[in-house]
Amino acid sequence: MVGTKIDGKVIAQTVKDRVKKAVEELKTQGINPCLATILVGDNPASATYVRNKHTACDEIGIITKDHKLDVNISQKQLDEIIENLNNDSSVHGILVQLPLPEQLDEFATTSRISPLKDVDGLTPHNTGLLAMKKAVLVACTPSGIMEMFDYHEIDLDGKNIVLINRSNLVGKPLYHLLLEKNATIVTCHSRTKNLTDLCQAADIIITAVGNRNKFTLTPKMIKEGAIVIDVAISRFQEKLVGDSDFDEIIQKASFATPVPGGVGPMTVAILLKNTITAASLSTQIGRQF
Ligand SMILES: NC(=O)c1ccc[n+]([C@@H]2O[C@H](COP(=O)([O-])OP(=O)(O)OC[C@H]3O[C@@H](n4cnc5c(N)ncnc54)[C@H](OP(=O)(O)O)[C@@H]3O)[C@@H](O)[C@H]2O)c1
C-alpha cells in the first residue's frame, strides 16, 4: 500500500484563507487584530520561529508587535511587560516564545498571560477549560493536527490511538481533543514498556519525541494501513527530520505527514486563527473561526 500524504502546507493554506476573510470582517467593524510576541534572548531557532509567525501575520493582515528582550531580563521585568500587554486594548493575542532562559519560570510566565489573549492556549485557565470540553483557545499544534484529520475526513470515533508524547505543549492537550472525538488513547513516553507492541496494534500513531538517538518509528512498528502523524522536528545527520522517514512509512501507512511540510505549517496557521478568535473575544462578537 502507498498511502496519502497529509500535506500541511495545503491544509494550512485553507485555514489561512478562512482567517484572512475573518480579519477583513473584523476590520469592517473597526477591530484591527494584533498579536504581540515576546522573545527573550537570541536563540537562533526561537528567533526564526518568531520571524515566521510575523511573516504569516503580515500576509493576512494581522498587526504584530515585536518585543525582543535581553537574555538577562528578570522575572519581575518580564511579568510587567506581560501585564502591560494584558492591559493594552489594541493587543488581542500574546505569545511568549519558549523555551525561556534559566532564570525565568515558564509556568509562572505563561500563567501571567490573560486567558483571553492566550493564543498559545497554555495558561492553566485554558488548559483546564480544554479538559472540561469548554476551550475556546487551544494549543496550536494539537489543534492543527485535529484540522488535518477534519480535512481528510478521518473519523476518530472508536479508533485506537497511540500518542507518543506527554508534554504540556503537545501530548496533554491533544489527548483531550482526541478523547472528545471518542478515540481510545494510549499516551506513551520515555518510560513506556512494549512501545512497539502498542504501535503495531494502533489505528493511528501520533509521534512527537524529537530525538532520533532515542526513538525512530519504523515501518515494521506499524500495522498495514495505519495513520501516522509525525509532529517531531529535529536535526539528525545534518537533516531536518521527524520521528519517522516519510518515504518509507508511506509505503505501509494509509495516511502520513512529512517533515518538514506536515504539522509545522499547521501550528502557525492555528496561531493566526487563535489571534482572530482572541480579537473577536475582545468584542461583543465572541466568535470562533
Ligand atoms: N511541528 C510543530 O509545530 C511542533 C510543535 C511542537 C513541538 N514540535 C516538536 O515535537 C517534538 C516534541 O516537542 P515537545 O515540546 O513536546 O518535547 P518534549 O517535552 O521533550 O517531549 C518529548 C516526549 O517524548 C517522550 N520520549 C522521549 N524519549 C522517548 C522514547 N525513547 N520513547 C518514547 N517516548 C519518548 C518524552 O517522554 P517523557 O515525558 O517521559 O520525558 C516526552 O513525552 C520536538 O521535536 C519538537 O520540536 C513540533
The ligand as an SDF file (V2000), in Angstrom:
LIG
                    3D

 48 52  0  0  0  0  0  0  0  0999 V2000
    5.6030   20.7050   14.2430 N   0  0  0  0  0  0  0  0  0  0  0  0
    5.3860   21.5970   15.2030 C   0  0  0  0  0  0  0  0  0  0  0  0
    4.7890   22.6390   15.0040 O   0  0  0  0  0  0  0  0  0  0  0  0
    5.8490   21.2770   16.5760 C   0  0  0  0  0  0  0  0  0  0  0  0
    5.2920   21.8880   17.6890 C   0  0  0  0  0  0  0  0  0  0  0  0
    5.6930   21.4940   18.9610 C   0  0  0  0  0  0  0  0  0  0  0  0
    6.6910   20.5410   19.0850 C   0  0  0  0  0  0  0  0  0  0  0  0
    7.2600   20.0200   17.9630 N   0  0  0  0  0  0  0  0  0  0  0  0
    8.3090   19.0120   18.0440 C   0  0  0  0  0  0  0  0  0  0  0  0
    7.7850   17.8660   18.7140 O   0  0  0  0  0  0  0  0  0  0  0  0
    8.8080   17.2700   19.4820 C   0  0  0  0  0  0  0  0  0  0  0  0
    8.3500   17.1930   20.9310 C   0  0  0  0  0  0  0  0  0  0  0  0
    8.1900   18.5010   21.4510 O   0  0  0  0  0  0  0  0  0  0  0  0
    7.8720   18.7250   22.9960 P   0  0  0  0  0  0  0  0  0  0  0  0
    7.9830   20.1730   23.2590 O   0  0  0  0  0  0  0  0  0  0  0  0
    6.6150   18.0250   23.3580 O   0  0  0  0  0  0  0  0  0  0  0  0
    9.1530   17.9780   23.6270 O   0  0  0  0  0  0  0  0  0  0  0  0
    9.3280   17.1820   24.9790 P   0  0  0  0  0  0  0  0  0  0  0  0
    8.6730   17.8970   26.0780 O   0  0  0  0  0  0  0  0  0  0  0  0
   10.7950   16.8860   25.0590 O   0  0  0  0  0  0  0  0  0  0  0  0
    8.5330   15.8110   24.7300 O   0  0  0  0  0  0  0  0  0  0  0  0
    9.1150   14.6710   24.1830 C   0  0  0  0  0  0  0  0  0  0  0  0
    8.2730   13.4810   24.5860 C   0  0  0  0  0  0  0  0  0  0  0  0
    8.8870   12.3130   24.0520 O   0  0  0  0  0  0  0  0  0  0  0  0
    8.9630   11.3280   25.0720 C   0  0  0  0  0  0  0  0  0  0  0  0
   10.0840   10.4340   24.8480 N   0  0  0  0  0  0  0  0  0  0  0  0
   11.3980   10.6770   24.9760 C   0  0  0  0  0  0  0  0  0  0  0  0
   12.1210    9.5690   24.6670 N   0  0  0  0  0  0  0  0  0  0  0  0
   11.2290    8.6110   24.3510 C   0  0  0  0  0  0  0  0  0  0  0  0
   11.3510    7.2590   23.9630 C   0  0  0  0  0  0  0  0  0  0  0  0
   12.5350    6.6670   23.8340 N   0  0  0  0  0  0  0  0  0  0  0  0
   10.2290    6.5600   23.7270 N   0  0  0  0  0  0  0  0  0  0  0  0
    9.0190    7.1290   23.8510 C   0  0  0  0  0  0  0  0  0  0  0  0
    8.8330    8.4220   24.2150 N   0  0  0  0  0  0  0  0  0  0  0  0
    9.9280    9.1430   24.4720 C   0  0  0  0  0  0  0  0  0  0  0  0
    9.1560   12.1140   26.3380 C   0  0  0  0  0  0  0  0  0  0  0  0
    8.8270   11.3190   27.4610 O   0  0  0  0  0  0  0  0  0  0  0  0
    8.9850   11.8790   28.9790 P   0  0  0  0  0  0  0  0  0  0  0  0
    7.7940   12.7370   29.2100 O   0  0  0  0  0  0  0  0  0  0  0  0
    8.9990   10.6470   29.7960 O   0  0  0  0  0  0  0  0  0  0  0  0
   10.2710   12.6490   29.0070 O   0  0  0  0  0  0  0  0  0  0  0  0
    8.1920   13.2810   26.0990 C   0  0  0  0  0  0  0  0  0  0  0  0
    6.8780   12.9590   26.4780 O   0  0  0  0  0  0  0  0  0  0  0  0
   10.0650   18.1000   19.2340 C   0  0  0  0  0  0  0  0  0  0  0  0
   10.7900   17.5500   18.1640 O   0  0  0  0  0  0  0  0  0  0  0  0
    9.5190   19.4410   18.8170 C   0  0  0  0  0  0  0  0  0  0  0  0
   10.4100   20.1810   18.0050 O   0  0  0  0  0  0  0  0  0  0  0  0
    6.8370   20.3530   16.7210 C   0  0  0  0  0  0  0  0  0  0  0  0
  1  2  1  0
  2  3  2  0
  2  4  1  0
  4  5  1  0
  4 48  2  0
  5  6  2  0
  6  7  1  0
  7  8  2  0
  8  9  1  0
  8 48  1  0
  9 10  1  0
  9 46  1  0
 10 11  1  0
 11 12  1  0
 11 44  1  0
 12 13  1  0
 13 14  1  0
 14 15  2  0
 14 16  1  0
 14 17  1  0
 17 18  1  0
 18 19  2  0
 18 20  1  0
 18 21  1  0
 21 22  1  0
 22 23  1  0
 23 24  1  0
 23 42  1  0
 24 25  1  0
 25 26  1  0
 25 36  1  0
 26 27  1  0
 26 35  1  0
 27 28  2  0
 28 29  1  0
 29 30  1  0
 29 35  2  0
 30 31  1  0
 30 32  2  0
 32 33  1  0
 33 34  2  0
 34 35  1  0
 36 37  1  0
 36 42  1  0
 37 38  1  0
 38 39  2  0
 38 40  1  0
 38 41  1  0
 42 43  1  0
 44 45  1  0
 44 46  1  0
 46 47  1  0
M  CHG  2   8   1  16  -1
M  END
$$$$
